[in-house]
Amino acid sequence: MNTTPAIELRGLCKRYGSGDTAVDALKGVDMRIAPGEVVGLVGPSGSGKSTLLKSLGAVIDPTAGQMFLGGEAIFDGVWKVKDLRTLRRDRIGFVFQAPYLIPFLDVTDNVALLPMLAGKSNKEARRRALELLEALDVAHRAKSNPSLLSGGEQQRVSIARALANNPPVILADEPTAPLDGERALAVVKILNDMAQQHQTAIIVVTHDEKIIPTFKRLYHIRDGKTYEESVST
């Protein structure tokens, strides 16, 4: 059994500004998430959730600390990976509050686009897209324009897109916020199923009280620091 964490953070810090106006958004964050695990990240506005997610997604530069993906150091005081764009494309999937599907592409093309950008053939990328759409029960929408889909269907397509390149990590930012209770819980079940099936580590940032009890582990972030909580089932 592989015991190497899919994601590990050690003492991650992020400071904005300098001198008297400096703001420490992250003050030594530690996290460990296993392959196939879905964890929640909760905290009040201004606690550092967005900064942590952007750091994990290689969107902003941390100030100090270490980040590991699958045991490989990707940040150790400085970025250890030369091409952050490729890192984001191939090793980190993103699911947002809004699906952000490309309106002039059909559902299959929305999902197939990332594999094609990664060098997969059109045929292979479409095969992968249809495989994921089938698994997420939206294959009947494969040729539809995103505007014709319900909110829940659009979010499932965005999950398929996040999984398209088989990333070891998915960052989901308030993925259930626009959904009602039933659809929100359905999306969480899908994320858990996909995590298990693909051994993907998923972090879900949420304020959604409906889904918080579904997590086996939660990280609370307050004043730039994380505190782990195991949730009884």
C-alpha positions, 0 to 999 in steps of 0.5 A: 500500500502506498503511504506517500501523501498525494499532497503535503504542506510543511510550514507554508507561509504567504506574506503580502506586502512588506514592512509595516503594511505586511499581511501574513495570510498563511502562517505555517500551514501543515496538511497531509492528504492521501491518494483517494481522500476527500477532505474539507477546508473550512473557515471564515472569510479572510482566514486564508482559504483562498490564499491557500488554494491559490498556493496549492494551485501554483497560481501565487508564490508562497513566501516560505515553507514546502509543498509536495505532490506525491512525495516530490517537492514542488516548492521549497522556499522557491518553486522547484518546478520550472514550468508551472503552467504544465504543472497546473495542466497535468497534475492539478485539476480545478473545480470552481463555484461556477462551472466556467464551461466554454459556451461555444464548445459542446460538452465533449469538447469542453472536457476533451480540450485539456487532454488535447492541449497536453498532447493527446490525439483528438480521438484519444481525448474524445474517448477519455471525455466520453468515458468520464461523461458516462461515469458521471451520468451526463453522456446523454449531454455529450453533444449539447451546448453548456447553456442547455444543461441544468446547474447540476449537469454543468457541475458534473461536466466541470468535474469531468474536465478536472479529471480529464488529465488524470491529475493526482490532485483536485482543488474544488472551490465552493463546488456546491454553492449554487446547488440545492441540497439534493444536488449538492450531496450528489456532487459530493458523492461523485467527488468521493467516487471519483477520488476512490476510482482514480486515487485522486486527492481532493480538497473541497473549500466550502461554507456549505453546511449541508455537505460538511458532515460528509467529510471524514476529515476537515481542516479548519483555517483560522488566522492563517493556520490550519487545525485538523478535525476528524469527523465521526461517522 
